[in-house]
Amino acid sequence: MKLKITIEDRTRELEIPDDVFIDGVSFFKKMDRDMDRGWQMGPEFIEQPTQTNRCQIAAEKILQAVDTQNENLLMLMAGYILTRMPDVTGINIDTSGEPLGTEFTQTDLRK
């Protein structure tokens, strides 16, 4: 699957291999369990992150992965987002330290 990520004025299209979705299942479940306890998102603590919030958290980790050139983390976080929001085609990642500002581009699967 493909996913476009935009960080400031740079856009990169990722090709996420199928094995990420298969091998990442237990990792994705652990992420969900961790987020079930609430999560600090910028200045706010979100007690019950929504599906969108969870994907914003993963997008924040994509930003970290790009900064540290951690391709494995990058693929896992992209895979997490695509398993939780399969209609997402792109992410505009907020870089101001406010993960709630991260936006997702989605296709309408009802067409």
Phi and psi in radians as a Rosetta constraint file:
Dihedral C 1 N 2 CA 2 C 2 CIRCULARHARMONIC -1.968 0.35
Dihedral N 2 CA 2 C 2 N 3 CIRCULARHARMONIC 2.601 0.35
Dihedral C 2 N 3 CA 3 C 3 CIRCULARHARMONIC -2.589 0.35
Dihedral N 3 CA 3 C 3 N 4 CIRCULARHARMONIC 2.224 0.35
Dihedral C 3 N 4 CA 4 C 4 CIRCULARHARMONIC -1.622 0.35
Dihedral N 4 CA 4 C 4 N 5 CIRCULARHARMONIC 2.291 0.35
Dihedral C 4 N 5 CA 5 C 5 CIRCULARHARMONIC -2.058 0.35
Dihedral N 5 CA 5 C 5 N 6 CIRCULARHARMONIC 2.356 0.35
Dihedral C 5 N 6 CA 6 C 6 CIRCULARHARMONIC -2.074 0.35
Dihedral N 6 CA 6 C 6 N 7 CIRCULARHARMONIC 2.182 0.35
Dihedral C 6 N 7 CA 7 C 7 CIRCULARHARMONIC -2.176 0.35
Dihedral N 7 CA 7 C 7 N 8 CIRCULARHARMONIC 1.952 0.35
Dihedral C 7 N 8 CA 8 C 8 CIRCULARHARMONIC 0.973 0.35
Dihedral N 8 CA 8 C 8 N 9 CIRCULARHARMONIC -2.017 0.35
Dihedral C 8 N 9 CA 9 C 9 CIRCULARHARMONIC -1.837 0.35
Dihedral N 9 CA 9 C 9 N 10 CIRCULARHARMONIC 0.252 0.35
Dihedral C 9 N 10 CA 10 C 10 CIRCULARHARMONIC -1.936 0.35
Dihedral N 10 CA 10 C 10 N 11 CIRCULARHARMONIC 2.276 0.35
Dihedral C 10 N 11 CA 11 C 11 CIRCULARHARMONIC -2.062 0.35
Dihedral N 11 CA 11 C 11 N 12 CIRCULARHARMONIC 2.394 0.35
Dihedral C 11 N 12 CA 12 C 12 CIRCULARHARMONIC -2.335 0.35
Dihedral N 12 CA 12 C 12 N 13 CIRCULARHARMONIC 2.352 0.35
Dihedral C 12 N 13 CA 13 C 13 CIRCULARHARMONIC -1.740 0.35
Dihedral N 13 CA 13 C 13 N 14 CIRCULARHARMONIC 2.136 0.35
Dihedral C 13 N 14 CA 14 C 14 CIRCULARHARMONIC -1.692 0.35
Dihedral N 14 CA 14 C 14 N 15 CIRCULARHARMONIC 2.477 0.35
Dihedral C 14 N 15 CA 15 C 15 CIRCULARHARMONIC -1.903 0.35
Dihedral N 15 CA 15 C 15 N 16 CIRCULARHARMONIC 1.900 0.35
Dihedral C 15 N 16 CA 16 C 16 CIRCULARHARMONIC -1.600 0.35
Dihedral N 16 CA 16 C 16 N 17 CIRCULARHARMONIC 2.053 0.35
Dihedral C 16 N 17 CA 17 C 17 CIRCULARHARMONIC -1.151 0.35
Dihedral N 17 CA 17 C 17 N 18 CIRCULARHARMONIC 2.622 0.35
Dihedral C 17 N 18 CA 18 C 18 CIRCULARHARMONIC -1.005 0.35
Dihedral N 18 CA 18 C 18 N 19 CIRCULARHARMONIC -0.583 0.35
Dihedral C 18 N 19 CA 19 C 19 CIRCULARHARMONIC -1.136 0.35
Dihedral N 19 CA 19 C 19 N 20 CIRCULARHARMONIC -0.408 0.35
Dihedral C 19 N 20 CA 20 C 20 CIRCULARHARMONIC -1.089 0.35
Dihedral N 20 CA 20 C 20 N 21 CIRCULARHARMONIC -0.699 0.35
Dihedral C 20 N 21 CA 21 C 21 CIRCULARHARMONIC -1.242 0.35
Dihedral N 21 CA 21 C 21 N 22 CIRCULARHARMONIC -0.583 0.35
Dihedral C 21 N 22 CA 22 C 22 CIRCULARHARMONIC -1.384 0.35
Dihedral N 22 CA 22 C 22 N 23 CIRCULARHARMONIC -0.912 0.35
Dihedral C 22 N 23 CA 23 C 23 CIRCULARHARMONIC -1.263 0.35
Dihedral N 23 CA 23 C 23 N 24 CIRCULARHARMONIC -0.370 0.35
Dihedral C 23 N 24 CA 24 C 24 CIRCULARHARMONIC -1.531 0.35
Dihedral N 24 CA 24 C 24 N 25 CIRCULARHARMONIC -0.074 0.35
Dihedral C 24 N 25 CA 25 C 25 CIRCULARHARMONIC -0.923 0.35
Dihedral N 25 CA 25 C 25 N 26 CIRCULARHARMONIC -0.893 0.35
Dihedral C 25 N 26 CA 26 C 26 CIRCULARHARMONIC -1.190 0.35
Dihedral N 26 CA 26 C 26 N 27 CIRCULARHARMONIC -0.622 0.35
Dihedral C 26 N 27 CA 27 C 27 CIRCULARHARMONIC -1.114 0.35
Dihedral N 27 CA 27 C 27 N 28 CIRCULARHARMONIC -0.760 0.35
Dihedral C 27 N 28 CA 28 C 28 CIRCULARHARMONIC -1.103 0.35
Dihedral N 28 CA 28 C 28 N 29 CIRCULARHARMONIC -0.695 0.35
Dihedral C 28 N 29 CA 29 C 29 CIRCULARHARMONIC -1.133 0.35
Dihedral N 29 CA 29 C 29 N 30 CIRCULARHARMONIC -0.669 0.35
Dihedral C 29 N 30 CA 30 C 30 CIRCULARHARMONIC -1.140 0.35
Dihedral N 30 CA 30 C 30 N 31 CIRCULARHARMONIC -0.713 0.35
Dihedral C 30 N 31 CA 31 C 31 CIRCULARHARMONIC -1.012 0.35
Dihedral N 31 CA 31 C 31 N 32 CIRCULARHARMONIC -0.788 0.35
Dihedral C 31 N 32 CA 32 C 32 CIRCULARHARMONIC -1.086 0.35
Dihedral N 32 CA 32 C 32 N 33 CIRCULARHARMONIC -0.746 0.35
Dihedral C 32 N 33 CA 33 C 33 CIRCULARHARMONIC -1.071 0.35
Dihedral N 33 CA 33 C 33 N 34 CIRCULARHARMONIC -0.741 0.35
Dihedral C 33 N 34 CA 34 C 34 CIRCULARHARMONIC -1.068 0.35
Dihedral N 34 CA 34 C 34 N 35 CIRCULARHARMONIC -0.762 0.35
Dihedral C 34 N 35 CA 35 C 35 CIRCULARHARMONIC -1.291 0.35
Dihedral N 35 CA 35 C 35 N 36 CIRCULARHARMONIC -0.357 0.35
Dihedral C 35 N 36 CA 36 C 36 CIRCULARHARMONIC -1.049 0.35
Dihedral N 36 CA 36 C 36 N 37 CIRCULARHARMONIC -0.381 0.35
Dihedral C 36 N 37 CA 37 C 37 CIRCULARHARMONIC -1.534 0.35
Dihedral N 37 CA 37 C 37 N 38 CIRCULARHARMONIC 0.048 0.35
Dihedral C 37 N 38 CA 38 C 38 CIRCULARHARMONIC 1.715 0.35
Dihedral N 38 CA 38 C 38 N 39 CIRCULARHARMONIC 2.867 0.35
Dihedral C 38 N 39 CA 39 C 39 CIRCULARHARMONIC -2.666 0.35
Dihedral N 39 CA 39 C 39 N 40 CIRCULARHARMONIC 2.435 0.35
Dihedral C 39 N 40 CA 40 C 40 CIRCULARHARMONIC -1.380 0.35
Dihedral N 40 CA 40 C 40 N 41 CIRCULARHARMONIC 2.064 0.35
Dihedral C 40 N 41 CA 41 C 41 CIRCULARHARMONIC -2.095 0.35
Dihedral N 41 CA 41 C 41 N 42 CIRCULARHARMONIC 1.690 0.35
Dihedral C 41 N 42 CA 42 C 42 CIRCULARHARMONIC 1.119 0.35
Dihedral N 42 CA 42 C 42 N 43 CIRCULARHARMONIC -2.322 0.35
Dihedral C 42 N 43 CA 43 C 43 CIRCULARHARMONIC -1.366 0.35
Dihedral N 43 CA 43 C 43 N 44 CIRCULARHARMONIC -0.198 0.35
Dihedral C 43 N 44 CA 44 C 44 CIRCULARHARMONIC -1.782 0.35
Dihedral N 44 CA 44 C 44 N 45 CIRCULARHARMONIC 2.476 0.35
Dihedral C 44 N 45 CA 45 C 45 CIRCULARHARMONIC -1.725 0.35
Dihedral N 45 CA 45 C 45 N 46 CIRCULARHARMONIC 2.119 0.35
Dihedral C 45 N 46 CA 46 C 46 CIRCULARHARMONIC -1.737 0.35
Dihedral N 46 CA 46 C 46 N 47 CIRCULARHARMONIC 1.968 0.35
Dihedral C 46 N 47 CA 47 C 47 CIRCULARHARMONIC -1.189 0.35
Dihedral N 47 CA 47 C 47 N 48 CIRCULARHARMONIC -0.678 0.35
Dihedral C 47 N 48 CA 48 C 48 CIRCULARHARMONIC -2.283 0.35
Dihedral N 48 CA 48 C 48 N 49 CIRCULARHARMONIC 1.475 0.35
Dihedral C 48 N 49 CA 49 C 49 CIRCULARHARMONIC -1.052 0.35
Dihedral N 49 CA 49 C 49 N 50 CIRCULARHARMONIC 2.327 0.35
Dihedral C 49 N 50 CA 50 C 50 CIRCULARHARMONIC -1.316 0.35
Dihedral N 50 CA 50 C 50 N 51 CIRCULARHARMONIC 3.043 0.35
Dihedral C 50 N 51 CA 51 C 51 CIRCULARHARMONIC -1.034 0.35
Dihedral N 51 CA 51 C 51 N 52 CIRCULARHARMONIC -0.720 0.35
Dihedral C 51 N 52 CA 52 C 52 CIRCULARHARMONIC -1.113 0.35
Dihedral N 52 CA 52 C 52 N 53 CIRCULARHARMONIC -0.789 0.35
Dihedral C 52 N 53 CA 53 C 53 CIRCULARHARMONIC -1.004 0.35
Dihedral N 53 CA 53 C 53 N 54 CIRCULARHARMONIC -0.750 0.35
Dihedral C 53 N 54 CA 54 C 54 CIRCULARHARMONIC -1.080 0.35
Dihedral N 54 CA 54 C 54 N 55 CIRCULARHARMONIC -0.672 0.35
Dihedral C 54 N 55 CA 55 C 55 CIRCULARHARMONIC -1.277 0.35
Dihedral N 55 CA 55 C 55 N 56 CIRCULARHARMONIC -0.545 0.35
Dihedral C 55 N 56 CA 56 C 56 CIRCULARHARMONIC -1.148 0.35
Dihedral N 56 CA 56 C 56 N 57 CIRCULARHARMONIC -0.661 0.35
Dihedral C 56 N 57 CA 57 C 57 CIRCULARHARMONIC -1.094 0.35
Dihedral N 57 CA 57 C 57 N 58 CIRCULARHARMONIC -0.793 0.35
Dihedral C 57 N 58 CA 58 C 58 CIRCULARHARMONIC -1.100 0.35
Dihedral N 58 CA 58 C 58 N 59 CIRCULARHARMONIC -0.654 0.35
Dihedral C 58 N 59 CA 59 C 59 CIRCULARHARMONIC -1.122 0.35
Dihedral N 59 CA 59 C 59 N 60 CIRCULARHARMONIC -0.633 0.35
Dihedral C 59 N 60 CA 60 C 60 CIRCULARHARMONIC -1.082 0.35
Dihedral N 60 CA 60 C 60 N 61 CIRCULARHARMONIC -0.658 0.35
Dihedral C 60 N 61 CA 61 C 61 CIRCULARHARMONIC -1.241 0.35
Dihedral N 61 CA 61 C 61 N 62 CIRCULARHARMONIC -0.513 0.35
Dihedral C 61 N 62 CA 62 C 62 CIRCULARHARMONIC -1.090 0.35
Dihedral N 62 CA 62 C 62 N 63 CIRCULARHARMONIC -0.760 0.35
Dihedral C 62 N 63 CA 63 C 63 CIRCULARHARMONIC -1.021 0.35
Dihedral N 63 CA 63 C 63 N 64 CIRCULARHARMONIC -0.782 0.35
Dihedral C 63 N 64 CA 64 C 64 CIRCULARHARMONIC -1.093 0.35
Dihedral N 64 CA 64 C 64 N 65 CIRCULARHARMONIC -0.725 0.35
Dihedral C 64 N 65 CA 65 C 65 CIRCULARHARMONIC -1.113 0.35
Dihedral N 65 CA 65 C 65 N 66 CIRCULARHARMONIC -0.702 0.35
Dihedral C 65 N 66 CA 66 C 66 CIRCULARHARMONIC -1.143 0.35
Dihedral N 66 CA 66 C 66 N 67 CIRCULARHARMONIC -0.767 0.35
Dihedral C 66 N 67 CA 67 C 67 CIRCULARHARMONIC -1.087 0.35
Dihedral N 67 CA 67 C 67 N 68 CIRCULARHARMONIC -0.603 0.35
Dihedral C 67 N 68 CA 68 C 68 CIRCULARHARMONIC -1.738 0.35
Dihedral N 68 CA 68 C 68 N 69 CIRCULARHARMONIC 0.041 0.35
Dihedral C 68 N 69 CA 69 C 69 CIRCULARHARMONIC 0.995 0.35
Dihedral N 69 CA 69 C 69 N 70 CIRCULARHARMONIC 0.718 0.35
Dihedral C 69 N 70 CA 70 C 70 CIRCULARHARMONIC -1.688 0.35
Dihedral N 70 CA 70 C 70 N 71 CIRCULARHARMONIC 1.560 0.35
Dihedral C 70 N 71 CA 71 C 71 CIRCULARHARMONIC -1.110 0.35
Dihedral N 71 CA 71 C 71 N 72 CIRCULARHARMONIC -0.626 0.35
Dihedral C 71 N 72 CA 72 C 72 CIRCULARHARMONIC -1.099 0.35
Dihedral N 72 CA 72 C 72 N 73 CIRCULARHARMONIC -0.850 0.35
Dihedral C 72 N 73 CA 73 C 73 CIRCULARHARMONIC -1.099 0.35
Dihedral N 73 CA 73 C 73 N 74 CIRCULARHARMONIC -0.696 0.35
Dihedral C 73 N 74 CA 74 C 74 CIRCULARHARMONIC -0.998 0.35
Dihedral N 74 CA 74 C 74 N 75 CIRCULARHARMONIC -0.868 0.35
Dihedral C 74 N 75 CA 75 C 75 CIRCULARHARMONIC -1.139 0.35
Dihedral N 75 CA 75 C 75 N 76 CIRCULARHARMONIC -0.729 0.35
Dihedral C 75 N 76 CA 76 C 76 CIRCULARHARMONIC -1.096 0.35
Dihedral N 76 CA 76 C 76 N 77 CIRCULARHARMONIC -0.754 0.35
Dihedral C 76 N 77 CA 77 C 77 CIRCULARHARMONIC -1.210 0.35
Dihedral N 77 CA 77 C 77 N 78 CIRCULARHARMONIC -0.655 0.35
Dihedral C 77 N 78 CA 78 C 78 CIRCULARHARMONIC -1.118 0.35
Dihedral N 78 CA 78 C 78 N 79 CIRCULARHARMONIC -0.735 0.35
Dihedral C 78 N 79 CA 79 C 79 CIRCULARHARMONIC -1.090 0.35
Dihedral N 79 CA 79 C 79 N 80 CIRCULARHARMONIC -0.727 0.35
Dihedral C 79 N 80 CA 80 C 80 CIRCULARHARMONIC -1.020 0.35
Dihedral N 80 CA 80 C 80 N 81 CIRCULARHARMONIC -0.860 0.35
Dihedral C 80 N 81 CA 81 C 81 CIRCULARHARMONIC -1.046 0.35
Dihedral N 81 CA 81 C 81 N 82 CIRCULARHARMONIC -0.792 0.35
Dihedral C 81 N 82 CA 82 C 82 CIRCULARHARMONIC -1.216 0.35
Dihedral N 82 CA 82 C 82 N 83 CIRCULARHARMONIC -0.447 0.35
Dihedral C 82 N 83 CA 83 C 83 CIRCULARHARMONIC -1.382 0.35
Dihedral N 83 CA 83 C 83 N 84 CIRCULARHARMONIC -0.479 0.35
Dihedral C 83 N 84 CA 84 C 84 CIRCULARHARMONIC -1.602 0.35
Dihedral N 84 CA 84 C 84 N 85 CIRCULARHARMONIC -0.481 0.35
Dihedral C 84 N 85 CA 85 C 85 CIRCULARHARMONIC -2.386 0.35
Dihedral N 85 CA 85 C 85 N 86 CIRCULARHARMONIC 1.324 0.35
Dihedral C 85 N 86 CA 86 C 86 CIRCULARHARMONIC -1.113 0.35
Dihedral N 86 CA 86 C 86 N 87 CIRCULARHARMONIC -0.253 0.35
Dihedral C 86 N 87 CA 87 C 87 CIRCULARHARMONIC -1.595 0.35
Dihedral N 87 CA 87 C 87 N 88 CIRCULARHARMONIC 0.060 0.35
Dihedral C 87 N 88 CA 88 C 88 CIRCULARHARMONIC -1.310 0.35
Dihedral N 88 CA 88 C 88 N 89 CIRCULARHARMONIC 2.313 0.35
Dihedral C 88 N 89 CA 89 C 89 CIRCULARHARMONIC -2.017 0.35
Dihedral N 89 CA 89 C 89 N 90 CIRCULARHARMONIC -0.304 0.35
Dihedral C 89 N 90 CA 90 C 90 CIRCULARHARMONIC -2.736 0.35
Dihedral N 90 CA 90 C 90 N 91 CIRCULARHARMONIC 2.744 0.35
Dihedral C 90 N 91 CA 91 C 91 CIRCULARHARMONIC -2.330 0.35
Dihedral N 91 CA 91 C 91 N 92 CIRCULARHARMONIC 2.290 0.35
Dihedral C 91 N 92 CA 92 C 92 CIRCULARHARMONIC -1.861 0.35
Dihedral N 92 CA 92 C 92 N 93 CIRCULARHARMONIC 1.778 0.35
Dihedral C 92 N 93 CA 93 C 93 CIRCULARHARMONIC -1.469 0.35
Dihedral N 93 CA 93 C 93 N 94 CIRCULARHARMONIC 2.165 0.35
Dihedral C 93 N 94 CA 94 C 94 CIRCULARHARMONIC -1.201 0.35
Dihedral N 94 CA 94 C 94 N 95 CIRCULARHARMONIC 2.303 0.35
Dihedral C 94 N 95 CA 95 C 95 CIRCULARHARMONIC -1.944 0.35
Dihedral N 95 CA 95 C 95 N 96 CIRCULARHARMONIC 0.159 0.35
Dihedral C 95 N 96 CA 96 C 96 CIRCULARHARMONIC -1.558 0.35
Dihedral N 96 CA 96 C 96 N 97 CIRCULARHARMONIC 0.068 0.35
Dihedral C 96 N 97 CA 97 C 97 CIRCULARHARMONIC 1.566 0.35
Dihedral N 97 CA 97 C 97 N 98 CIRCULARHARMONIC 0.201 0.35
Dihedral C 97 N 98 CA 98 C 98 CIRCULARHARMONIC -2.084 0.35
Dihedral N 98 CA 98 C 98 N 99 CIRCULARHARMONIC 1.487 0.35
Dihedral C 98 N 99 CA 99 C 99 CIRCULARHARMONIC -0.997 0.35
Dihedral N 99 CA 99 C 99 N 100 CIRCULARHARMONIC -0.446 0.35
Dihedral C 99 N 100 CA 100 C 100 CIRCULARHARMONIC -1.159 0.35
Dihedral N 100 CA 100 C 100 N 101 CIRCULARHARMONIC -0.241 0.35
Dihedral C 100 N 101 CA 101 C 101 CIRCULARHARMONIC -1.493 0.35
Dihedral N 101 CA 101 C 101 N 102 CIRCULARHARMONIC -0.102 0.35
Dihedral C 101 N 102 CA 102 C 102 CIRCULARHARMONIC -1.202 0.35
Dihedral N 102 CA 102 C 102 N 103 CIRCULARHARMONIC 2.336 0.35
Dihedral C 102 N 103 CA 103 C 103 CIRCULARHARMONIC -2.079 0.35
Dihedral N 103 CA 103 C 103 N 104 CIRCULARHARMONIC 2.608 0.35
Dihedral C 103 N 104 CA 104 C 104 CIRCULARHARMONIC -2.018 0.35
Dihedral N 104 CA 104 C 104 N 105 CIRCULARHARMONIC 2.444 0.35
Dihedral C 104 N 105 CA 105 C 105 CIRCULARHARMONIC -1.735 0.35
Dihedral N 105 CA 105 C 105 N 106 CIRCULARHARMONIC 2.299 0.35
Dihedral C 105 N 106 CA 106 C 106 CIRCULARHARMONIC -2.243 0.35
Dihedral N 106 CA 106 C 106 N 107 CIRCULARHARMONIC 2.629 0.35
Dihedral C 106 N 107 CA 107 C 107 CIRCULARHARMONIC -1.654 0.35
Dihedral N 107 CA 107 C 107 N 108 CIRCULARHARMONIC 2.672 0.35
Dihedral C 107 N 108 CA 108 C 108 CIRCULARHARMONIC -1.541 0.35
Dihedral N 108 CA 108 C 108 N 109 CIRCULARHARMONIC 1.836 0.35
Dihedral C 108 N 109 CA 109 C 109 CIRCULARHARMONIC -1.281 0.35
Dihedral N 109 CA 109 C 109 N 110 CIRCULARHARMONIC -0.147 0.35
Dihedral C 109 N 110 CA 110 C 110 CIRCULARHARMONIC -1.402 0.35
Dihedral N 110 CA 110 C 110 N 111 CIRCULARHARMONIC -0.154 0.35
